[in-house]
Amino acid sequence: MAFLLSAPHRLALIGVLALVLGAAGGRQESTDDVLEQVKAGLEQADPGAVLGRADARVEVVLFGRGGTVRRTQAVHVLRDFFRRYPPDRVAIAERSSSEDGLTAIWRYWTAEDGQPLNVRAVHREGEGGWRLVSLRVERRSALRGGR
């Protein structure tokens, strides 16, 4: 015996399934995917990819200078950073997650300098998934050791 639905009922069922599956997929967003997007943006010198999950305002601090800026301004700041410090290699150094969010630190080697920079990204989870709230670039501290 075949299970038959009229065309309007089939469309309604498909719509409900799409909503349920879409909601389930959003809740299961991988933190690896979130961090990989930032890493890929750093490797490709692509401000849009790095800031892909940023809200309308995001904290951007380069070498101790900066603050919370509009996303469009953050794109220009990062474009200038990549022009001055083109990437050679990027590797994750640390990652942690807590109730407060997801934090990752990458080592960012430039084409001109042998010493890597530290790039720290902080994401918070909200209704729309993980959102980038802070991006900081610093020179590695001599006090922390040579890790």
Secondary structure, DSSP 8 states (H G I E B T S, - for coil): ------HHHHHHHHHHHHHHHHHHHHHT--HHHHHHHHHHHHHTT-HHHHTTTEEEEEEEEETTEEEEEEHHHHHHHHHHHHHHS-EEEEEEEEEEEETTEEEEEEEEEESS-SS-EEEEEEEEEETTEEEEEEEEEEE--GGG---
